[in-house]
């Protein structure tokens, strides 16, 4: 099962097709790949309000229920994502205004 076309969006970084879902745990928005994937670790379903909801597929709840489809979070597959340890922020500047003499008691 695929999400409806009106849910389709594009990733700002790589332009891949994604859908925005609300997490079932805390209601935050999460980008998920538009194409279903049997190796994915999330289950997506459309709620009665027309919004998409996502939950993690865990060992405690591994089954995909009727009306859900399995997918991958887009952060896991985005080719333009930032790699760990590589920040786009500039490196910290040297500390200025340091005492030139050691502290004395």
NUVEXRO-499820 format. One record per atom (N, C-alpha, C): residue number from 0; residue in one letter; x, y, z. Coordinates in steps of 0.001 Angstrom, whole numbers, plus 500000, padded with zeros to 6 digits. Example, Ala and Ser with C-alpha at 12.3 -4.5 7.8 and 13.67 -1.06 7.14 Angstrom:
2
<site 0 A <513190 494310 507800>>
<site 0 A <512300 495500 507800>>
<site 0 A <513200 496700 507800>>
<site 1 S <512850 497750 507080>>
<site 1 S <513670 498940 507140>>
<site 1 S <512900 500030 507870>>
This chain:
105
<site 0 X <500842 498819 500000>>
<site 0 X <500000 500000 500000>>
<site 0 X <500881 501236 500000>>
<site 1 X <500509 502233 499244>>
<site 1 X <501250 503481 499145>>
<site 1 X <500420 504612 499728>>
<site 2 X <501080 505656 500252>>
<site 2 X <500320 506813 500717>>
<site 2 X <499684 507550 499538>>
<site 3 X <498649 508302 499812>>
<site 3 X <497964 509063 498769>>
<site 3 X <498903 510124 498188>>
<site 4 X <498699 510488 496935>>
<site 4 X <499561 511455 496244>>
<site 4 X <499540 512824 496921>>
<site 5 X <498442 513189 497586>>
<site 5 X <498393 514517 498195>>
<site 5 X <499299 514625 499422>>
<site 6 X <499813 513494 499920>>
<site 6 X <500758 513505 501039>>
<site 6 X <502203 513656 500548>>
<site 7 X <502417 513509 499250>>
<site 7 X <503753 513531 498676>>
<site 7 X <504422 514884 498868>>
<site 8 X <505680 514853 499328>>
<site 8 X <506513 516053 499461>>
<site 8 X <507896 515678 498940>>
<site 9 X <508805 516636 498919>>
<site 9 X <510174 516389 498464>>
<site 9 X <511152 516793 499552>>
<site 10 X <512222 516024 499698>>
<site 10 X <513284 516345 500653>>
<site 10 X <513978 517616 500170>>
<site 11 X <514231 518543 501070>>
<site 11 X <514896 519802 500702>>
<site 11 X <516333 519584 500265>>
<site 12 X <516969 518539 500775>>
<site 12 X <518385 518313 500485>>
<site 12 X <518618 517471 499238>>
<site 13 X <517841 516397 499064>>
<site 13 X <518117 515472 497955>>
<site 13 X <516964 515375 496951>>
<site 14 X <515854 516024 497208>>
<site 14 X <514666 516036 496333>>
<site 14 X <513991 514679 496193>>
<site 15 X <514276 513748 497086>>
<site 15 X <513622 512444 497047>>
<site 15 X <512168 512580 497502>>
<site 16 X <511271 511728 496995>>
<site 16 X <509878 511782 497438>>
<site 16 X <509742 511259 498871>>
<site 17 X <509090 512038 499716>>
<site 17 X <508871 511664 501122>>
<site 17 X <507439 511990 501508>>
<site 18 X <507042 511495 502654>>
<site 18 X <505779 511887 503281>>
<site 18 X <506094 512295 504711>>
<site 19 X <505380 513281 505209>>
<site 19 X <505543 513714 506596>>
<site 19 X <504505 512996 507440>>
<site 20 X <504975 512378 508517>>
<site 20 X <504099 511624 509415>>
<site 20 X <504233 512172 510825>>
<site 21 X <503236 511909 511638>>
<site 21 X <503305 512229 513061>>
<site 21 X <503659 510945 513802>>
<site 22 X <504617 511039 514718>>
<site 22 X <505009 509840 515461>>
<site 22 X <503932 509504 516481>>
<site 23 X <503699 508215 516673>>
<site 23 X <502686 507791 517638>>
<site 23 X <503190 507972 519064>>
<site 24 X <504511 508024 519257>>
<site 24 X <505075 508153 520598>>
<site 24 X <504891 509559 521173>>
<site 25 X <505194 510598 520369>>
<site 25 X <505140 511953 520919>>
<site 25 X <504521 512994 519992>>
<site 26 X <504012 512587 518850>>
<site 26 X <503324 513510 517955>>
<site 26 X <504226 514444 517178>>
<site 27 X <505533 514179 517132>>
<site 27 X <506450 515015 516358>>
<site 27 X <506440 514580 514906>>
<site 28 X <506790 515510 514011>>
<site 28 X <506819 515212 512581>>
<site 28 X <508082 514441 512219>>
<site 29 X <507928 513433 511352>>
<site 29 X <509055 512625 510908>>
<site 29 X <508932 512383 509413>>
<site 30 X <509998 512649 508645>>
<site 30 X <509950 512340 507215>>
<site 30 X <510177 510844 506991>>
<site 31 X <509364 510265 506130>>
<site 31 X <509443 508837 505808>>
<site 31 X <509483 508721 504293>>
<site 32 X <510247 507763 503777>>
<site 32 X <510309 507549 502331>>
<site 32 X <508911 507262 501783>>
<site 33 X <508628 507807 500615>>
<site 33 X <507316 507646 499992>>
<site 33 X <507068 506196 499564>>
<site 34 X <508106 505525 499088>>
<site 34 X <507956 504152 498609>>
<site 34 X <507954 503178 499784>>
<site 35 X <507003 502255 499845>>
<site 35 X <507028 501213 500874>>
<site 35 X <508290 500356 500745>>
<site 36 X <508767 499850 501865>>
<site 36 X <509988 499050 501885>>
<site 36 X <509833 497927 502903>>
<site 37 X <509940 496685 502455>>
<site 37 X <509755 495537 503352>>
<site 37 X <510852 495424 504397>>
<site 38 X <511981 496100 504194>>
<site 38 X <513074 496065 505171>>
<site 38 X <513010 497254 506135>>
<site 39 X <511988 498076 506000>>
<site 39 X <511862 499261 506845>>
<site 39 X <511579 498932 508292>>
<site 40 X <511863 499883 509167>>
<site 40 X <511654 499657 510600>>
<site 40 X <510547 500529 511178>>
<site 41 X <509704 501097 510307>>
<site 41 X <508548 501848 510777>>
<site 41 X <507304 501388 510015>>
<site 42 X <506157 501523 510660>>
<site 42 X <504870 501216 510038>>
<site 42 X <504086 502512 509950>>
<site 43 X <503535 502793 508780>>
<site 43 X <502806 504033 508517>>
<site 43 X <501348 503697 508251>>
<site 44 X <500457 504516 508799>>
<site 44 X <499035 504343 508520>>
<site 44 X <498368 505707 508433>>
<site 45 X <497272 505766 507713>>
<site 45 X <496502 506996 507622>>
<site 45 X <495403 506944 508661>>
<site 46 X <495360 507977 509500>>
<site 46 X <494350 508041 510543>>
<site 46 X <493001 508484 509999>>
<site 47 X <491997 508443 510847>>
<site 47 X <490644 508859 510458>>
<site 47 X <490595 510341 510107>>
<site 48 X <491548 511118 510638>>
<site 48 X <491599 512553 510350>>
<site 48 X <492331 512860 509046>>
<site 49 X <492821 511823 508337>>
<site 49 X <493498 512011 507063>>
<site 49 X <494994 512213 507188>>
<site 50 X <495507 512339 508391>>
<site 50 X <496943 512514 508601>>
<site 50 X <497628 511155 508633>>
<site 51 X <498932 511162 508330>>
<site 51 X <499720 509938 508383>>
<site 51 X <500383 509828 509742>>
<site 52 X <500355 508628 510306>>
<site 52 X <500965 508354 511598>>
<site 52 X <501993 507247 511423>>
<site 53 X <503087 507333 512161>>
<site 53 X <504163 506362 512055>>
<site 53 X <504473 505800 513440>>
<site 54 X <504780 504520 513474>>
<site 54 X <505205 503873 514718>>
<site 54 X <506396 502988 514395>>
<site 55 X <507208 502729 515387>>
<site 55 X <508375 501869 515200>>
<site 55 X <507935 500411 515163>>
<site 56 X <508559 499644 514295>>
<site 56 X <508354 498199 514261>>
<site 56 X <509423 497619 515178>>
<site 57 X <508994 497058 516299>>
<site 57 X <509918 496557 517309>>
<site 57 X <509718 495060 517517>>
<site 58 X <510580 494477 518326>>
<site 58 X <510429 493053 518638>>
<site 58 X <509133 492809 519401>>
<site 59 X <508709 493791 520197>>
<site 59 X <507461 493638 520953>>
<site 59 X <506234 493752 520039>>
<site 60 X <506323 494563 518976>>
<site 60 X <505211 494743 518032>>
<site 60 X <505728 494648 516602>>
<site 61 X <506120 493442 516157>>
<site 61 X <506713 493309 514827>>
<site 61 X <505705 493207 513684>>
<site 62 X <504450 492955 513993>>
<site 62 X <503458 492707 512936>>
<site 62 X <503003 494021 512290>>
<site 63 X <502729 493923 510996>>
<site 63 X <502162 495038 510250>>
<site 63 X <500667 494791 510188>>
<site 64 X <499905 495699 510745>>
<site 64 X <498446 495526 510830>>
<site 64 X <497771 495919 509516>>
<site 65 X <496524 495509 509315>>
<site 65 X <495791 495924 508120>>
<site 65 X <495689 497448 508060>>
<site 66 X <495936 498012 506906>>
<site 66 X <495894 499460 506728>>
<site 66 X <497245 500125 506944>>
<site 67 X <498241 499386 507383>>
<site 67 X <499589 499932 507568>>
<site 67 X <500488 499461 506431>>
<site 68 X <501549 500214 506188>>
<site 68 X <502581 499759 505275>>
<site 68 X <503931 500040 505903>>
<site 69 X <504900 499213 505541>>
<site 69 X <506230 499285 506123>>
<site 69 X <507098 500209 505269>>
<site 70 X <507893 501040 505918>>
<site 70 X <508752 501985 505212>>
<site 70 X <509996 502256 506038>>
<site 71 X <510878 503094 505477>>
<site 71 X <512091 503503 506182>>
<site 71 X <512019 504997 506464>>
<site 72 X <512531 505434 507631>>
<site 72 X <512641 506871 507877>>
<site 72 X <513606 507470 506846>>
<site 73 X <513307 508663 506369>>
<site 73 X <514131 509246 505315>>
<site 73 X <515536 509586 505801>>
<site 74 X <515701 509877 507087>>
<site 74 X <517034 510196 507601>>
<site 74 X <517998 509027 507382>>
<site 75 X <517488 507804 507361>>
<site 75 X <518337 506624 507202>>
<site 75 X <518818 506442 505769>>
<site 76 X <518128 507012 504793>>
<site 76 X <518469 506776 503393>>
<site 76 X <518832 508029 502619>>
<site 77 X <518739 509195 503203>>
<site 77 X <519014 510450 502500>>
<site 77 X <520496 510536 502142>>
<site 78 X <520831 510634 500858>>
<site 78 X <522240 510716 500479>>
<site 78 X <522881 512047 500878>>
<site 79 X <522096 513052 501161>>
<site 79 X <522629 514375 501506>>
<site 79 X <522674 514624 503003>>
<site 80 X <522377 513599 503807>>
<site 80 X <522375 513806 505256>>
<site 80 X <523786 514074 505756>>
<site 81 X <523871 514739 506890>>
<site 81 X <525173 515017 507475>>
<site 81 X <525684 513767 508169>>
<site 82 X <526936 513465 507962>>
<site 82 X <527547 512299 508592>>
<site 82 X <527931 512631 510026>>
<site 83 X <527890 511657 510924>>
<site 83 X <528276 511918 512309>>
<site 83 X <529713 512424 512382>>
<site 84 X <529927 513415 513232>>
<site 84 X <531255 513971 513392>>
<site 84 X <531584 515070 512403>>
<site 85 X <530710 515305 511446>>
<site 85 X <530934 516361 510464>>
<site 85 X <529858 517411 510654>>
<site 86 X <530242 518495 511203>>
<site 86 X <529289 519563 511471>>
<site 86 X <529475 520673 510451>>
<site 87 X <528402 521308 510074>>
<site 87 X <528505 522440 509165>>
<site 87 X <528813 523725 509931>>
<site 88 X <528772 523642 511253>>
<site 88 X <529082 524804 512071>>
<site 88 X <530584 525072 512034>>
<site 89 X <530970 526330 512073>>
<site 89 X <532400 526633 512063>>
<site 89 X <533074 526127 513330>>
<site 90 X <534360 525881 513229>>
<site 90 X <535093 525393 514401>>
<site 90 X <535148 526490 515455>>
<site 91 X <535218 526116 516729>>
<site 91 X <535215 527131 517784>>
<site 91 X <536454 528026 517690>>
<site 92 X <536242 529281 517972>>
<site 92 X <537356 530235 517914>>
<site 92 X <538218 530086 519154>>
<site 93 X <539424 530595 519057>>
<site 93 X <540323 530583 520206>>
<site 93 X <539724 531459 521301>>
<site 94 X <539897 531035 522527>>
<site 94 X <539371 531781 523659>>
<site 94 X <540191 533057 523825>>
<site 95 X <539503 534172 523938>>
<site 95 X <540195 535448 524111>>
<site 95 X <539955 535953 525517>>
<site 96 X <540894 536735 526002>>
<site 96 X <540749 537327 527321>>
<site 96 X <541178 536408 528434>>
<site 97 X <542064 535465 528153>>
<site 97 X <542543 534547 529170>>
<site 97 X <543636 535241 529977>>
<site 98 X <543661 534986 531278>>
<site 98 X <544677 535582 532137>>
<site 98 X <546079 535188 531687>>
<site 99 X <546963 536125 531515>>
<site 99 X <548315 535798 531103>>
<site 99 X <549188 535248 532231>>
<site 100 X <548767 535420 533479>>
<site 100 X <549570 534930 534603>>
<site 100 X <548773 533885 535364>>
<site 101 X <549447 532934 536001>>
<site 101 X <548716 531918 536776>>
<site 101 X <548057 532537 538002>>
<site 102 X <547006 531890 538459>>
<site 102 X <546306 532337 539660>>
<site 102 X <547230 532220 540866>>
<site 103 X <547099 533170 541759>>
<site 103 X <547884 533115 542988>>
<site 103 X <546949 533091 544181>>
<site 104 X <547331 532372 545188>>
<site 104 X <546522 532291 546393>>
<site 104 X <546951 533276 547417>>
